[in-house]
Amino acid sequence: MSALFQYVIIKAVNMLIIYVLTFFIQIFTAIYTNAIFVYSTKVISENEQQRFNAWRSMAQSSGFILGPMITGLFFFIGTAHLAIVMNSTALIIAALLLGKCPHISETGIQQRVTFATIQADWRIVYLYAHKHLSISFIFILNGLFIVCLTAIDSLEAAFVTRTLQMSESTYGLLVSIAGSGFIAGSICNMKWLVKPLNAIFYGVLCCSVGYLCYGLAQNWWMAALGFFILSFANSFVSVGFMTYIQQALPAAMLGRFTAIFSLLEAFTTITILLLLSIATQIISLRMLVLLGICLLWGLAFLYGVYYIKHRSAVY
């Protein structure tokens, strides 16, 4: 559906229609992301989940670098329409390939999605989360971690170009360095399988160090070092968290948990970004970035407390 909507966007001439189509594309993307995560958990054996997550992380981060490069090539030889058409075609090919994946026989009765069903799912997740507070705590910390990163990243372009007085092309180079750091971290995850809880804690700690280097940077080299460290460490957090929840949650609860916590995370992110847009009119960009980094270090401390208490857990 996302590919079809992208084909329609090419013909759209009204901005409102483009916004509506983009909205629905994001809806289907969210559905796909949650569904493919649960599916991969069921078809990949537990011993191979962490390595698979590392491979997927590397593929996504590689796309983060190669995607804009390929798009720029299409811009050079054609138009923006050509780039969108090729992206939609790639999505259709991916969907066809997914159709060749093995089917999973589901046990139980298939239910229609109604308000009562959604309400029941929320209650099931609430009761399970209340019973397993340690797992819920990790979900909450990870959600806050992502919100914090999103908030800092939303100021990234303005901070680099205004505060550090760098050009847009230089900022693009920094983004590429961040992508290469993520790829390097994913490769290390594949090479050395770190215990998920260790990967999360040390990843958050090193990510905080990277953001501190970036926030205090006075030149390009310091900013580049910070970008590489934070993206390298972030790959460990991402892979570690995915593997942790795959092993800690039963498959029947995994989809519900990730969907509901992702929804709460999205609302929190929107609220924080709105507050940041107001704060930029009052506080300097560096102060806002450093404030976000202080919050990140606070989360690293909470992760540390959790890690000390639960590092002997099997997952």
C-alpha positions in Angstrom: 0.0 0.0 0.0 2.9 2.4 0.8 4.2 1.8 -2.8 0.8 2.5 -4.3 0.4 5.7 -2.3 3.8 6.9 -3.5 2.8 6.4 -7.1 -0.3 8.5 -6.4 1.8 11.3 -4.8 3.6 11.8 -8.1 0.3 12.9 -9.7 -0.9 15.0 -6.7 -0.9 18.7 -7.2 -2.5 19.8 -3.9 -0.4 20.0 -0.8 -3.2 18.8 1.4 -3.5 15.6 -0.7 0.2 15.0 -0.4 0.0 15.5 3.4 -2.9 13.0 3.6 -1.1 10.4 1.4 2.1 10.8 3.5 0.0 10.3 6.6 -1.4 7.0 5.3 2.1 5.9 4.1 3.4 6.3 7.7 0.4 4.3 9.0 1.2 1.4 6.8 4.9 1.7 7.5 4.1 1.5 11.3 1.9 -1.6 10.7 4.6 -3.3 8.6 7.4 -2.5 11.0 5.6 -4.1 13.9 4.4 -7.1 11.9 7.8 -7.9 10.4 9.4 -7.7 13.8 7.0 -10.2 15.3 7.2 -12.4 12.2 11.0 -12.5 12.3 10.9 -13.4 16.0 8.8 -16.4 15.2 10.7 -17.7 12.2 14.3 -17.0 13.4 15.6 -19.3 16.1 16.5 -17.7 19.5 20.2 -18.5 19.0 20.3 -16.6 15.7 18.0 -13.6 16.7 20.8 -11.3 17.8 22.9 -12.0 14.7 19.8 -11.5 12.5 19.1 -8.2 14.2 22.6 -7.1 13.6 22.3 -7.9 9.9 19.0 -6.0 9.7 20.5 -3.1 11.5 23.5 -3.0 9.1 21.1 -3.2 6.1 19.0 -0.3 7.4 22.1 1.9 8.2 23.6 1.1 4.8 20.4 2.3 3.2 20.7 5.4 5.3 23.9 6.2 3.4 23.2 4.6 0.0 19.6 5.8 -0.3 20.3 9.5 -0.5 23.3 8.8 -2.8 21.1 6.8 -5.2 18.3 9.4 -5.0 20.9 12.1 -5.9 21.9 10.0 -8.9 18.3 9.8 -10.1 18.0 13.6 -9.6 21.1 14.0 -11.8 19.8 11.8 -14.7 16.1 12.5 -14.3 13.7 14.2 -12.0 12.3 13.8 -8.5 9.4 11.8 -10.1 11.9 9.2 -11.3 13.3 8.8 -7.8 9.8 8.3 -6.3 8.9 5.8 -9.1 12.0 3.8 -8.5 11.5 3.8 -4.7 7.9 2.6 -5.2 9.1 -0.1 -7.6 11.7 -1.3 -5.1 8.9 -1.5 -2.4 6.8 -3.6 -4.7 9.7 -5.9 -5.4 10.3 -6.2 -1.7 6.7 -7.1 -1.1 6.9 -9.8 -3.8 10.0 -11.2 -2.1 8.3 -11.2 1.3 5.5 -13.2 -0.3 8.0 -16.0 -0.8 8.8 -16.2 2.9 7.4 -19.2 4.9 3.9 -18.8 6.2 3.3 -19.3 9.9 0.2 -21.2 11.0 -1.5 -19.2 13.6 -3.4 -21.0 16.4 -6.4 -19.4 17.9 -9.4 -17.5 16.6 -8.9 -14.5 14.3 -10.7 -11.5 15.6 -12.0 -8.4 13.9 -10.3 -5.2 14.9 -12.9 -3.2 16.9 -12.8 -0.7 19.7 -13.5 -3.5 22.1 -10.6 -5.5 20.8 -8.2 -2.6 21.1 -9.5 -1.9 24.6 -8.9 -5.5 25.5 -5.4 -5.4 24.1 -4.6 -2.3 26.2 -5.9 -4.1 29.3 -3.8 -7.3 28.5 -0.7 -5.2 28.1 -1.4 -3.2 31.2 -1.8 -6.3 33.4 1.3 -8.0 31.9 3.4 -4.8 32.3 2.2 -4.5 35.9 3.2 -8.1 36.6 6.6 -7.8 34.9 7.8 -4.4 36.0 11.5 -5.1 35.1 10.6 -5.6 31.4 8.2 -2.6 31.4 11.0 -0.5 32.9 13.3 -1.4 30.0 10.5 -0.5 27.5 10.0 2.9 29.2 13.7 3.7 29.4 14.2 2.8 25.7 11.2 4.9 24.8 12.6 7.9 26.7 16.0 7.2 25.1 14.6 7.4 21.6 12.6 10.5 22.5 15.7 12.1 23.8 17.7 11.2 20.7 14.9 12.5 18.5 14.8 15.8 20.3 18.6 16.3 20.1 18.6 15.2 16.4 15.8 17.7 15.6 18.3 20.5 16.5 21.2 18.8 14.7 21.1 20.6 11.3 20.5 24.1 12.9 23.2 23.4 15.5 25.9 22.4 13.0 25.1 25.2 10.5 24.4 28.1 12.9 26.3 27.4 16.1 29.3 25.5 14.6 29.2 27.7 11.5 29.6 24.8 9.1 28.2 24.5 5.6 25.3 22.2 4.6 27.7 20.0 2.6 29.9 19.6 5.7 26.8 18.6 7.7 26.0 16.0 5.0 29.5 14.6 5.5 28.8 14.4 9.2 25.6 12.4 8.5 27.6 10.0 6.3 30.1 9.6 9.1 27.2 8.8 11.5 25.9 6.2 9.0 29.4 4.6 8.7 29.6 4.4 12.5 26.2 2.6 12.6 27.4 0.1 10.0 30.7 -0.4 11.9 28.7 -1.1 15.1 26.4 -3.5 13.3 29.4 -5.4 12.0 30.8 -5.7 15.5 27.4 -7.0 16.7 27.6 -9.7 14.1 31.2 -10.6 14.9 30.9 -10.5 18.7 27.5 -11.5 20.2 27.3 -9.3 23.3 24.8 -10.2 25.9 21.7 -8.0 25.1 21.6 -6.3 28.5 25.3 -5.5 28.3 24.9 -4.1 24.8 22.0 -1.9 25.9 23.8 -0.5 29.0 27.3 0.1 27.5 25.7 1.3 24.2 23.7 4.0 26.1 26.7 5.0 28.1 29.0 5.4 25.0 26.1 7.1 23.1 26.0 9.7 25.9 29.7 10.2 25.5 29.4 10.7 21.8 26.6 13.2 22.2 28.7 15.1 24.8 31.6 15.3 22.3 29.1 16.6 19.7 27.4 19.1 22.1 30.8 20.6 23.3 32.4 20.5 19.8 34.1 23.7 18.7 35.4 22.3 15.3 34.6 19.7 12.7 36.9 17.0 14.0 35.3 17.0 17.5 31.8 16.9 15.9 32.8 14.1 13.6 34.2 12.1 16.5 31.0 12.6 18.4 28.9 11.5 15.5 30.8 8.3 14.9 30.8 7.3 18.6 27.1 8.0 19.1 26.0 6.1 16.0 28.4 3.2 16.7 27.1 2.9 20.2 23.5 3.4 19.1 23.7 0.3 16.9 24.5 -1.8 20.1 21.5 -0.2 21.9 19.2 -1.0 18.9 20.3 -4.6 18.4 20.5 -5.2 22.2 17.0 -3.9 22.9 15.4 -5.9 20.0 17.1 -9.1 21.1 16.2 -8.4 24.8 12.5 -8.0 24.2 12.4 -11.0 21.8 13.8 -13.2 24.5 12.0 -11.6 27.4 8.5 -11.5 26.0 6.3 -14.3 24.7 5.5 -14.0 21.0 1.8 -13.6 21.7 2.6 -10.4 23.7 5.4 -9.0 21.6 3.3 -7.3 18.9 0.9 -5.8 21.5 3.7 -4.5 23.6 5.7 -2.9 20.8 2.6 -1.4 19.2 1.2 0.3 22.4 4.6 1.5 23.7 5.5 2.8 20.2 2.2 4.8 20.2 3.0 6.3 23.6 6.5 7.0 22.4 5.2 8.8 19.3 2.9 11.0 21.3 5.7 11.9 23.7 8.0 12.7 20.8 5.5 15.0 19.2 5.0 16.9 22.5 8.7 17.3 23.1 9.3 18.5 19.5 6.6 21.1 19.9 8.1 22.3 23.2 11.5 22.5 21.5 10.2 24.6 18.7 9.0 27.1 21.3 12.2 26.8 23.3 14.4 27.7 20.3 12.9 31.2 20.4 14.1 31.7 24.0 17.2 29.5 24.6 20.3 29.2 22.5 20.8 26.0 20.4 23.9 24.9 22.3 22.1 25.2 25.6 19.2 23.2 24.3 21.5 20.5 22.9 23.4 20.3 26.2 20.1 20.1 28.1 19.1 17.1 26.0 22.5 15.6 26.6 22.1 16.0 30.4 18.8 14.2 30.2 20.5 11.5 28.2 23.1 11.1 30.9 20.3 10.8 33.4 18.9 8.0 31.4 22.3 6.4 31.3 22.4 6.5 35.1 19.0 4.8 35.3 20.1 2.2 32.8 23.2 1.6 35.1 21.0 1.1 38.1 18.9 -1.4 36.2 21.9 -3.2 34.8 23.5 -3.7 38.2 20.4 -5.3 39.5 19.6 -7.5 36.5 22.9 -8.2 34.8 22.8 -11.9 35.9 19.5 -12.4 34.0 19.6 -15.0 31.2 18.6 -12.3 28.7 
